[in-house]
Amino acid sequence: MKKWFSILLAAGLLAACSQETQDETQPETNEEPQEETAGEESAFPVTVTDATGEDITIEEQPDAIVSMIPSNTEIAFALGLDEEIVGVSDYDNYPEAALEVEKIGGLEFNVEKIISLQPDVVLAHDSNAGAAEGLQQIKDAGIPVVVIENATDFEQVYDTIEMIGQVTGTTDEAEQIVADMQAGFDEIAEKASAISEEDRKQVLVDVSGLPEVYVAGNNTFMQEMLDLINADNVAADQEGFVMLSEEEIVSRNPETVVLTYGEFVEDPIGQWMGHGGFSEVAAVQNEDLHVVPSDPVNRSGPRLVEGTQALAEAIYPDVFAE
């Protein structure tokens, strides 16, 4: 697998967590903080159960937040926490404002740097689990660490957004983001309903490029996106991201090939078109290959709607192109 692809996946581009939203009908005096009025400082302290199974209590609404992966950062910015975000990972590239925030390292994060930023909470991720010692050092410094689970579908992304909203005192904003995403997906699904069974395309999503072609299989955001737009994933019988041999790709014979790594290599479509082993593939013969941006189709956050739209426009331009 290509180095950049390993980094993208390891950086935790897919993140989510299961946590229900809070009951908005409870009075401020309720002794169970997780059931207090959503979106108000009076909801604190808040206790959540993170991906490690640990109950984490946030005593007050955070004024300083460190995010350890890009997906958490995108969600935090979407929640309007621009001023509160004091540290992000080296991989964070969206929104543009994230580029100006102090960097805390990548998978090998800088514990001393994080502690020096004096955050009120650290938003970590399952991909940081291998660095449990570093996370424990942060906890030992008296800083709450909330570990977000890995997301494999849209519902888990909604749960992630709602949990981060709960932890940061922005539950109203989180609920609005989820509602907007659901509305966006519904609009795409409505357009896709015009695609008949005989017009459904057989699609392969290449996430790495030659010579070792890794594709998106089942239990990925791209599988859910293809289902939503009435397209068939030729690698749906595979789990997660898997490498397919040249022979397997030819035998699966996709009508359309989508490439999600165009920003990392030069002329990815030309590489596929010029690869002799793929000369019999229908997508190559019909020149039906397309590049879509990587992050919106991989990263668990509000831009998944944008990624689905881009995928739809590439595969069914007559139906989805605006």
VOBA-1610 file (N, C-alpha, C; in pm, whole numbers, padded with zeros to 5 digits, always signed):
BEGIN
Met+00084-00119+00000Met+00000+00000+00000Met+00087+00123+00000Lys+00041+00223-00069Lys+00121+00343-00078Lys+00127+00414+00056Lys+00240+00480+00081Lys+00262+00542+00211Lys+00154+00642+00247Trp+00114+00726+00150Trp+00015+00829+00183Trp-00117+00768+00220Phe-00153+00654+00157Phe-00280+00589+00188Phe-00278+00536+00330Ser-00164+00477+00371Ser-00152+00428+00508Ser-00168+00542+00607Ile-00107+00657+00576Ile-00115+00772+00665Ile-00259+00821+00675Leu-00329+00828+00561Leu-00466+00878+00562Leu-00555+00793+00651Leu-00543+00660+00637Leu-00627+00574+00718Leu-00585+00578+00864Ala-00454+00574+00889Ala-00405+00574+01027Ala-00436+00704+01098Ala-00449+00811+01023Ala-00476+00941+01086Ala-00618+00951+01140Gly-00695+00847+01120Gly-00830+00849+01176Gly-00927+00931+01096Leu-00928+00911+00965Leu-01021+00987+00883Leu-01164+00940+00902Leu-01178+00818+00956Leu-01312+00768+00983Leu-01328+00761+01133Ala-01412+00845+01191Ala-01428+00845+01335Ala-01574+00859+01371Ala-01617+00787+01472Ala-01752+00807+01519Ala-01768+00750+01657Cys-01880+00778+01718Cys-01904+00729+01853Cys-02053+00720+01877Ser-02098+00617+01950Ser-02238+00602+01981Ser-02268+00667+02115Gln-02347+00774+02110Gln-02387+00845+02231Gln-02517+00917+02202Glu-02621+00891+02275Glu-02749+00952+02247Glu-02751+01097+02290Thr-02832+01176+02222Thr-02847+01317+02260Thr-02922+01327+02390Gln-02912+01443+02452Gln-02964+01461+02585Gln-03110+01503+02583Asp-03181+01468+02691Asp-03321+01507+02710Asp-03327+01656+02741Glu-03396+01731+02655Glu-03397+01875+02669Glu-03504+01924+02766Thr-03580+01830+02828Thr-03691+01873+02911Thr-03657+01880+03058Gln-03540+01838+03101Gln-03505+01833+03242Gln-03467+01971+03293Pro-03502+02004+03416Pro-03465+02134+03473Pro-03319+02139+03507Glu-03267+02262+03528Glu-03127+02282+03554Glu-03082+02218+03685Thr-03178+02192+03775Thr-03141+02138+03905Thr-03128+01987+03905Asn-03154+01922+03793Asn-03142+01777+03785Asn-03001+01734+03819Glu-02989+01631+03905Glu-02857+01589+03951Glu-02785+01502+03849Glu-02855+01460+03742Glu-02791+01381+03638Glu-02759+01475+03524Pro-02634+01525+03513Pro-02602+01632+03418Pro-02628+01596+03273Gln-02620+01466+03240Gln-02640+01431+03101Gln-02785+01447+03056Glu-02876+01479+03149Glu-03015+01498+03112Glu-03060+01642+03130Glu-02966+01734+03141Glu-02999+01874+03157Glu-03034+01937+03023Thr-03076+02061+03025Thr-03117+02131+02904Thr-03002+02138+02805Ala-03027+02094+02680Ala-02922+02089+02580Ala-02879+02228+02540Gly-02748+02242+02513Gly-02696+02365+02455Gly-02673+02476+02555Glu-02688+02453+02687Glu-02667+02557+02784Glu-02554+02518+02878Glu-02482+02618+02930Glu-02374+02592+03022Glu-02424+02522+03146Ser-02552+02541+03182Ser-02607+02478+03300Ser-02609+02327+03288Ala-02587+02272+03167Ala-02585+02128+03149Ala-02461+02065+03210Phe-02364+02146+03242Phe-02241+02094+03299Phe-02252+02085+03451Pro-02182+01986+03512Pro-02091+01890+03449Pro-02165+01786+03365Val-02096+01736+03262Val-02149+01635+03171Val-02063+01510+03180Thr-02126+01395+03184Thr-02054+01268+03185Thr-02090+01188+03061Val-01988+01142+02987Val-02010+01059+02869Val-01927+00932+02882Thr-01969+00829+02812Thr-01892+00704+02806Thr-01822+00700+02672Asp-01688+00698+02673Asp-01615+00706+02546Asp-01585+00569+02489Ala-01505+00564+02383Ala-01479+00440+02310Ala-01407+00336+02394Thr-01341+00378+02500Thr-01270+00283+02587Thr-01362+00225+02692Gly-01487+00273+02697Gly-01579+00227+02800Gly-01568+00304+02930Glu-01484+00406+02930Glu-01462+00485+03051Glu-01560+00601+03056Asp-01611+00628+03175Asp-01697+00744+03195Asp-01610+00867+03218Ile-01628+00966+03131Ile-01548+01089+03138Ile-01640+01204+03178Thr-01601+01276+03280Thr-01681+01390+03326Thr-01611+01520+03290Ile-01686+01607+03224Ile-01640+01741+03190Ile-01710+01837+03286Glu-01633+01900+03373Glu-01692+01979+03481Glu-01756+02108+03432Glu-01692+02176+03338Glu-01742+02304+03287Glu-01731+02307+03136Gln-01808+02394+03075Gln-01802+02408+02930Gln-01660+02446+02890Pro-01597+02368+02800Pro-01455+02391+02767Pro-01431+02524+02696Asp-01327+02592+02741Asp-01281+02714+02673Asp-01160+02686+02585Ala-01096+02569+02604Ala-00978+02530+02526Ala-00987+02382+02493Ile-00976+02351+02363Ile-00995+02214+02315Ile-00878+02174+02226Val-00827+02053+02246Val-00728+01994+02156Val-00795+01879+02083Ser-00785+01879+01951Ser-00839+01772+01868Ser-00724+01694+01807Met-00728+01561+01820Met-00615+01479+01780Met-00628+01416+01643Ile-00744+01434+01576Ile-00760+01382+01441Ile-00841+01479+01356Pro-00825+01473+01224Pro-00894+01569+01136Pro-01045+01565+01145Ser-01105+01446+01158Ser-01251+01440+01160Ser-01308+01511+01281Asn-01248+01490+01398Asn-01295+01563+01517Asn-01281+01713+01499Thr-01172+01755+01435Thr-01147+01897+01414Thr-01253+01958+01322Glu-01286+01888+01213Glu-01388+01940+01122Glu-01521+01956+01194Ile-01554+01858+01277Ile-01680+01865+01351Ile-01677+01983+01448Ala-01565+01998+01520Ala-01555+02106+01619Ala-01568+02243+01552Phe-01505+02261+01438Phe-01518+02389+01367Phe-01662+02408+01318Ala-01724+02302+01269Ala-01862+02313+01224Ala-01956+02350+01338Leu-01919+02312+01459Leu-01998+02345+01578Leu-01976+02489+01623Gly-01887+02560+01553Gly-01862+02700+01587Gly-01759+02719+01696Leu-01671+02621+01715Leu-01573+02627+01823Leu-01438+02680+01777Asp-01439+02770+01681Asp-01315+02824+01625Asp-01222+02879+01732Glu-01276+02958+01823Glu-01194+03023+01925Glu-01147+02926+02032Glu-01222+02819+02051Glu-01188+02724+02159Glu-01081+02623+02118Ile-01064+02602+01988Ile-00969+02499+01942Ile-00827+02556+01950Val-00746+02498+02040Val-00611+02550+02062Val-00502+02457+02009Gly-00540+02335+01969Gly-00441+02241+01917Gly-00505+02138+01826Val-00437+02106+01714Val-00487+02006+01620Val-00370+01920+01571Ser-00402+01810+01506Ser-00297+01720+01458Ser-00228+01776+01334Asp-00115+01718+01301Asp-00040+01760+01183Asp-00117+01733+01054Tyr-00216+01644+01058Tyr-00290+01606+00938Tyr-00409+01697+00911Asp-00442+01784+01004Asp-00562+01865+00991Asp-00543+01970+00881Asn-00633+01967+00782Asn-00622+02057+00667Asn-00752+02126+00631Tyr-00855+02105+00713Tyr-00985+02166+00684Tyr-01060+02190+00815Pro-01125+02307+00826Pro-01126+02419+00732Pro-00992+02490+00730Glu-00981+02592+00649Glu-00854+02662+00634Glu-00803+02716+00767Ala-00894+02754+00855Ala-00854+02808+00985Ala-00776+02706+01067Ala-00797+02576+01041Ala-00726+02472+01116Ala-00576+02475+01087Leu-00540+02527+00972Leu-00398+02533+00936Leu-00321+02631+01024Glu-00393+02723+01086Glu-00329+02826+01168Glu-00322+02787+01316Val-00381+02673+01352Val-00385+02631+01491Val-00257+02554+01526Glu-00214+02565+01653Glu-00094+02494+01700Glu-00104+02345+01669Lys+00006+02287+01622Lys+00009+02145+01587Lys+00064+02063+01705Ile+00004+01946+01725Ile+00043+01862+01840Ile+00104+01729+01795Gly+00138+01719+01665Gly+00196+01595+01614Gly+00093+01512+01541Gly+00136+01395+01495Gly+00047+01306+01423Gly+00008+01188+01508Leu+00028+01067+01456Leu+00001+00948+01536Leu+00094+00944+01658Glu+00215+00993+01640Glu+00308+01007+01752Glu+00294+01151+01802Phe+00194+01174+01883Phe+00162+01309+01927Phe+00257+01352+02040Asn+00267+01483+02055Asn+00358+01544+02152Asn+00281+01570+02282Val+00302+01483+02380Val+00229+01493+02507Val+00259+01626+02576Glu+00386+01663+02579Glu+00425+01787+02647Glu+00358+01908+02581Lys+00350+01906+02447Lys+00287+02016+02375Lys+00140+02027+02412Ile+00073+01913+02414Ile-00070+01912+02447Ile-00093+01967+02587Ile-00015+01920+02682Ile-00032+01967+02820Ile-00004+02116+02831Ser+00096+02163+02755Ser+00133+02306+02762Ser+00022+02396+02711Leu-00065+02344+02626Leu-00176+02423+02572Leu-00290+02438+02673Gln-00281+02364+02782Gln-00377+02372+02893Gln-00522+02356+02845Pro-00550+02250+02770Pro-00688+02231+02723Pro-00779+02187+02837Asp-00907+02220+02822Asp-01008+02173+02916Asp-01055+02033+02879Val-01035+01994+02754Val-01069+01859+02709Val-00986+01827+02585Val-00951+01700+02570Val-00881+01651+02451Val-00973+01553+02380Leu-00998+01577+02252Leu-01079+01488+02169Leu-00985+01393+02096Ala-00974+01271+02148Ala-00887+01169+02089Ala-00972+01076+02002His-00914+00963+01963His-00980+00873+01868His-00927+00732+01886Asp-01006+00636+01839Asp-00965+00495+01846Asp-00827+00472+01785Ser-00792+00549+01683Ser-00662+00531+01618Ser-00548+00571+01710Asn-00577+00642+01818Asn-00474+00676+01916Asn-00459+00569+02024Ala-00537+00461+02012Ala-00538+00359+02118Ala-00401+00296+02139Gly-00322+00289+02033Gly-00188+00232+02045Gly-00093+00319+02125Ala-00136+00441+02154Ala-00053+00533+02232Ala-00119+00558+02367Ala-00166+00450+02429Ala-00239+00461+02555Ala-00155+00527+02663Glu-00025+00501+02661Glu+00062+00560+02763Glu+00062+00712+02754Gly+00068+00765+02631Gly+00066+00909+02612Gly-00066+00969+02656Leu-00177+00901+02622Leu-00307+00950+02664Leu-00318+00950+02816Gln-00261+00847+02879Gln-00266+00840+03025Gln-00186+00955+03088Gln-00076+00992+03026Gln+00003+01105+03078Gln-00079+01234+03074Ile-00159+01249+02968Ile-00245+01367+02958Ile-00350+01364+03069Lys-00409+01246+03091Lys-00507+01232+03199Lys-00445+01259+03335Asp-00322+01210+03354Asp-00253+01230+03482Asp-00226+01377+03509Ala-00223+01457+03400Ala-00204+01601+03416Ala-00336+01671+03449Gly-00441+01592+03469Gly-00570+01648+03506Gly-00655+01694+03391Ile-00622+01649+03269Ile-00696+01691+03149Ile-00787+01577+03103Pro-00918+01599+03093Pro-01008+01494+03045Pro-00978+01458+02899Val-00974+01329+02871Val-00952+01280+02735Val-01074+01197+02694Val-01140+01238+02588Val-01256+01166+02536Val-01213+01095+02408Val-01217+00962+02408Val-01176+00883+02292Val-01300+00851+02208Ile-01297+00895+02082Ile-01410+00875+01991Ile-01393+00744+01915Glu-01502+00669+01903Glu-01498+00541+01832Glu-01486+00560+01681Asn-01449+00453+01611Asn-01437+00456+01466Asn-01575+00440+01402Ala-01605+00525+01306Ala-01736+00519+01240Ala-01728+00437+01113Thr-01833+00360+01086Thr-01841+00285+00960Thr-01966+00320+00881Asp-02053+00403+00938Asp-02173+00443+00864Asp-02218+00581+00908Phe-02314+00635+00837Phe-02360+00771+00862Phe-02420+00786+01002Glu-02494+00686+01047Glu-02556+00695+01178Glu-02452+00712+01289Gln-02341+00642+01275Gln-02235+00657+01375Gln-02171+00795+01367Val-02166+00853+01248Val-02115+00989+01236Val-02208+01085+01309Tyr-02339+01066+01294Tyr-02433+01150+01367Tyr-02409+01139+01518Asp-02385+01015+01564Asp-02358+00995+01707Asp-02232+01069+01751Thr-02130+01067+01665Thr-02006+01137+01696Thr-02030+01286+01710Ile-02101+01343+01614Ile-02128+01487+01616Ile-02205+01524+01743Glu-02303+01441+01777Glu-02383+01469+01895Glu-02300+01456+02023Met-02209+01358+02028Met-02126+01344+02147Met-02031+01462+02163Ile-01967+01501+02054Ile-01876+01615+02062Ile-01953+01741+02099Gly-02076+01753+02048Gly-02161+01865+02088Gly-02192+01863+02236Gln-02217+01744+02289Gln-02247+01730+02431Gln-02125+01767+02516Val-02009+01719+02477Val-01886+01744+02553Val-01849+01891+02552Thr-01881+01960+02443Thr-01838+02100+02428Thr-01948+02201+02456Gly-02066+02154+02497Gly-02174+02245+02525Gly-02238+02306+02404Thr-02237+02234+02291Thr-02295+02284+02166Thr-02395+02183+02110Thr-02481+02131+02196Thr-02574+02027+02152Thr-02676+02078+02051Asp-02720+02202+02066Asp-02814+02258+01968Asp-02751+02264+01829Glu-02627+02310+01825Glu-02555+02318+01697Glu-02534+02179+01638Ala-02503+02081+01723Ala-02483+01944+01677Ala-02610+01887+01615Glu-02722+01911+01682Glu-02849+01861+01630Glu-02881+01925+01494Gln-02846+02051+01478Gln-02872+02119+01350Gln-02784+02063+01240Ile-02656+02035+01271Ile-02566+01976+01171Ile-02619+01841+01126Val-02662+01759+01220Val-02715+01627+01186Val-02839+01642+01099Ala-02927+01732+01136Ala-03049+01754+01058Ala-03016+01799+00916Asp-02918+01887+00903Asp-02878+01935+00771Asp-02818+01822+00687Met-02737+01736+00751Met-02680+01623+00678Met-02789+01529+00631Gln-02882+01498+00718Gln-02991+01407+00681Gln-03072+01464+00566Ala-03096+01595+00571Ala-03171+01659+00461Ala-03092+01652+00331Gly-02960+01670+00340Gly-02876+01662+00222Gly-02876+01524+00160Phe-02868+01422+00244Phe-02871+01285+00194Phe-03009+01252+00135Asp-03114+01302+00198Asp-03249+01278+00146Asp-03265+01339+00006Glu-03208+01456-00013Glu-03218+01522-00144Glu-03144+01441-00251Ile-03027+01389-00214Ile-02952+01306-00309Ile-03028+01178-00340Ala-03084+01116-00236Ala-03159+00991-00256Ala-03280+01014-00345Glu-03344+01130-00331Glu-03460+01163-00413Glu-03421+01169-00562Lys-03307+01231-00590Lys-03260+01236-00728Lys-03225+01096-00778Ala-03165+01015-00690Ala-03123+00881-00730Ala-03240+00789-00759Ser-03358+00823-00706Ser-03474+00738-00729Ser-03514+00733-00876Ala-03462+00828-00953Ala-03492+00830-01097Ala-03409+00728-01175Ile-03310+00668-01110Ile-03221+00572-01177Ile-03284+00433-01171Ser-03312+00377-01286Ser-03377+00245-01292Ser-03276+00134-01267Glu-03328+00016-01240Glu-03242-00101-01213Glu-03149-00129-01330Glu-03200-00117-01451Glu-03116-00148-01568Glu-03009-00041-01592Asp-03029+00076-01533Asp-02931+00183-01551Asp-02829+00192-01438Arg-02842+00107-01338Arg-02746+00107-01226Arg-02608+00072-01278Lys-02509+00147-01236Lys-02372+00124-01283Lys-02294+00037-01185Gln-02203-00042-01243Gln-02111-00125-01165Gln-01984-00043-01143Val-01955-00012-01017Val-01851+00085-00986Val-01740+00024-00900Leu-01618+00066-00929Leu-01503+00034-00843Leu-01444+00164-00792Val-01418+00170-00661Val-01358+00289-00601Val-01215+00256-00560Asp-01120+00311-00635Asp-00978+00290-00611Asp-00929+00400-00516Val-00877+00359-00400Val-00835+00458-00300Val-00684+00469-00287Ser-00610+00398-00372Ser-00463+00402-00357Ser-00388+00420-00487Gly-00436+00362-00597Gly-00366+00372-00724Gly-00268+00259-00748Leu-00220+00251-00869Leu-00126+00148-00910Leu+00009+00167-00838Pro+00086+00059-00818Pro+00062-00077-00869Pro-00025-00163-00776Glu-00034-00131-00647Glu-00117-00207-00554Glu-00249-00133-00537Val-00353-00185-00598Val-00481-00115-00599Val-00565-00158-00479Tyr-00584-00065-00387Tyr-00673-00088-00275Tyr-00808-00025-00308Val-00914-00098-00279Val-01048-00051-00314Val-01136-00046-00190Ala-01244+00029-00201Ala-01341+00040-00091Ala-01442-00073-00104Gly-01454-00151+00002Gly-01551-00259+00005Gly-01667-00226+00095Asn-01723-00330+00157Asn-01838-00312+00245Asn-01793-00247+00376Asn-01888-00189+00449Asn-01861-00121+00575Asn-01761-00007+00561Thr-01780+00070+00455Thr-01706+00195+00435Thr-01809+00301+00399Phe-01771+00427+00417Phe-01862+00534+00379Phe-01895+00525+00230Met-01796+00486+00151Met-01818+00484+00007Met-01920+00378-00033Gln-01925+00267+00042Gln-02029+00167+00015Gln-02167+00227+00042Glu-02180+00297+00155Glu-02309+00357+00187Glu-02347+00464+00085Met-02248+00538+00038Met-02274+00640-00064Met-02323+00577-00194Leu-02258+00468-00235Leu-02298+00400-00358Leu-02439+00344-00345Asp-02470+00288-00228Asp-02606+00238-00206Asp-02707+00352-00218Leu-02673+00466-00163Leu-02765+00581-00161Leu-02796+00631-00302Ile-02696+00626-00391Ile-02716+00681-00525Ile-02751+00574-00628Asn-02786+00455-00580Asn-02829+00345-00668Asn-02718+00302-00764Ala-02600+00281-00709Ala-02488+00224-00786Ala-02441+00098-00714Asp-02384+00006-00788Asp-02338-00122-00732Asp-02187-00121-00719Asn-02139-00152-00601Asn-01997-00163-00574Asn-01948-00301-00615Val-01858-00310-00710Val-01810-00440-00756Val-01725-00509-00650Ala-01688-00435-00544Ala-01610-00494-00435Ala-01693-00506-00307Ala-01825-00510-00322Ala-01912-00513-00205Ala-01898-00642-00125Asp-01842-00745-00186Asp-01823-00872-00114Asp-01697-00870-00027Gln-01620-00761-00035Gln-01500-00745+00045Gln-01531-00658+00167Glu-01449-00670+00270Glu-01472-00597+00394Glu-01370-00485+00410Gly-01419-00362+00425Gly-01329-00250+00447Gly-01250-00216+00322Phe-01123-00178+00342Phe-01034-00143+00231Phe-00941-00262+00205Val-00947-00315+00084Val-00871-00436+00051Val-00798-00417-00082Met-00688-00492-00098Met-00615-00488-00223Met-00671-00594-00318Leu-00700-00553-00440Leu-00744-00646-00543Leu-00634-00661-00647Ser-00612-00784-00690Ser-00512-00808-00794Ser-00565-00758-00927Glu-00472-00744-01021Glu-00511-00701-01156Glu-00615-00796-01214Glu-00595-00925-01194Glu-00687-01024-01248Glu-00827-01010-01187Glu-00832-00982-01055Glu-00961-00967-00989Glu-01036-00844-01041Ile-00963-00737-01064Ile-01026-00615-01114Ile-01082-00639-01254Val-01006-00707-01338Val-01052-00736-01473Val-01176-00825-01470Ser-01175-00924-01382Ser-01288-01017-01376Ser-01414-00948-01322Arg-01397-00850-01234Arg-01512-00776-01180Arg-01563-00674-01282Asn-01477-00631-01372Asn-01512-00551-01489Asn-01603-00432-01457Pro-01557-00337-01377Pro-01641-00220-01346Pro-01669-00136-01469Glu-01791-00081-01475Glu-01827+00011-01582Glu-01771+00151-01556Thr-01758+00184-01428Thr-01709+00314-01387Thr-01604+00295-01278Val-01496+00371-01286Val-01392+00367-01183Val-01379+00506-01124Val-01383+00512-00992Val-01367+00638-00920Val-01234+00634-00845Leu-01154+00738-00862Leu-01023+00747-00800Leu-01025+00856-00693Thr-00988+00822-00570Thr-00998+00918-00460Thr-00863+00974-00416Tyr-00760+00958-00498Tyr-00624+00997-00457Tyr-00562+01095-00556Gly-00646+01162-00632Gly-00596+01248-00739Gly-00506+01360-00692Glu-00525+01408-00566Glu-00441+01516-00517Glu-00303+01470-00475Phe-00280+01339-00477Phe-00152+01285-00430Phe-00060+01237-00543Val-00115+01215-00661Val-00035+01164-00772Val-00065+01245-00897Glu+00024+01236-00993Glu+00005+01307-01119Glu-00068+01220-01219Asp-00173+01272-01280Asp-00249+01208-01385Asp-00293+01066-01348Pro-00373+01051-01243Pro-00418+00916-01204Pro-00504+00848-01310Ile-00586+00926-01382Ile-00668+00866-01487Ile-00579+00814-01599Gly-00477+00891-01636Gly-00384+00848-01739Gly-00312+00720-01701Gln-00280+00704-01574Gln-00215+00581-01529Gln-00305+00460-01550Trp-00433+00475-01516Trp-00527+00365-01537Trp-00546+00337-01686Met-00564+00443-01764Met-00587+00426-01907Met-00468+00364-01976Gly-00349+00394-01927Gly-00228+00344-01991Gly-00180+00211-01940His-00247+00157-01841His-00205+00029-01784His-00259-00084-01871Gly-00170-00156-01935Gly-00211-00258-02031Gly-00301-00365-01972Gly-00281-00398-01846Gly-00360-00503-01784Gly-00507-00468-01770Phe-00540-00339-01781Phe-00678-00297-01766Phe-00745-00265-01900Ser-00683-00302-02009Ser-00734-00263-02141Ser-00871-00323-02170Glu-00903-00435-02105Glu-01033-00500-02130Glu-01141-00457-02032Val-01105-00374-01934Val-01203-00328-01836Val-01298-00228-01903Ala-01427-00245-01882Ala-01527-00162-01948Ala-01505-00013-01920Ala-01471+00021-01798Ala-01451+00162-01763Ala-01337+00225-01843Val-01233+00147-01869Val-01120+00195-01947Val-01159+00207-02094Gln-01227+00107-02145Gln-01269+00111-02284Gln-01362+00228-02312Asn-01447+00260-02214Asn-01543+00369-02232Asn-01492+00502-02176Glu-01369+00500-02126Glu-01308+00619-02065Glu-01399+00678-01957Asp-01454+00589-01876Asp-01545+00630-01768Asp-01472+00622-01634Leu-01370+00707-01618Leu-01292+00715-01495Leu-01299+00859-01443His-01305+00872-01311His-01327+01004-01252His-01247+01019-01123Val-01203+01140-01096Val-01133+01172-00973Val-01227+01249-00882Val-01238+01206-00756Val-01314+01281-00656Val-01222+01308-00537Pro-01241+01419-00466Pro-01156+01450-00352Pro-01163+01342-00245Ser-01050+01317-00182Ser-01041+01209-00084Ser-01114+01237+00045Asp-01088+01351+00106Asp-01138+01375+00241Asp-01290+01372+00254Pro-01366+01435+00164Pro-01512+01433+00180Pro-01576+01296+00169Val-01508+01199+00108Val-01566+01065+00099Val-01507+00971+00203Asn-01408+01017+00278Asn-01343+00933+00379Asn-01362+00982+00521Arg-01366+01111+00539Arg-01355+01170+00672Arg-01493+01184+00736Ser-01508+01129+00854Ser-01639+01129+00920Ser-01674+01266+00974Gly-01764+01333+00905Gly-01803+01468+00944Gly-01906+01523+00847Pro-01938+01651+00862Pro-02043+01712+00779Pro-02018+01705+00630Arg-01891+01697+00587Arg-01862+01699+00443Arg-01893+01567+00373Leu-01942+01467+00445Leu-01980+01342+00379Leu-02092+01365+00278Val-02177+01462+00304Val-02282+01496+00207Val-02217+01548+00078Glu-02118+01636+00096Glu-02045+01689-00019Glu-01976+01576-00096Gly-01918+01481-00023Gly-01851+01368-00086Gly-01948+01281-00164Thr-02066+01258-00107Thr-02167+01178-00176Thr-02213+01246-00304Gln-02231+01378-00297Gln-02270+01453-00416Gln-02164+01444-00524Ala-02036+01455-00486Ala-01927+01446-00582Ala-01922+01308-00646Leu-01943+01205-00566Leu-01945+01068-00618Leu-02061+01051-00715Ala-02176+01104-00678Ala-02295+01092-00763Ala-02276+01163-00896Glu-02219+01283-00892Glu-02198+01359-01016Glu-02099+01289-01108Ala-01999+01221-01048Ala-01901+01149-01129Ala-01963+01028-01197Ile-02047+00956-01123Ile-02102+00829-01174Ile-02224+00852-01263Tyr-02310+00943-01222Tyr-02435+00971-01297Tyr-02442+01120-01330Pro-02358+01170-01416Pro-02356+01316-01442Pro-02489+01367-01496Asp-02559+01288-01575Asp-02685+01335-01632Asp-02793+01355-01527Val-02780+01283-01416Val-02881+01290-01310Val-02845+01393-01205Phe-02715+01401-01172Phe-02675+01479-01056Phe-02600+01609-01086Ala-02544+01621-01204Ala-02466+01742-01233Ala-02557+01865-01226Glu-02508+01966-01155Glu-02588+02087-01137Glu-02561+02186-01250
//
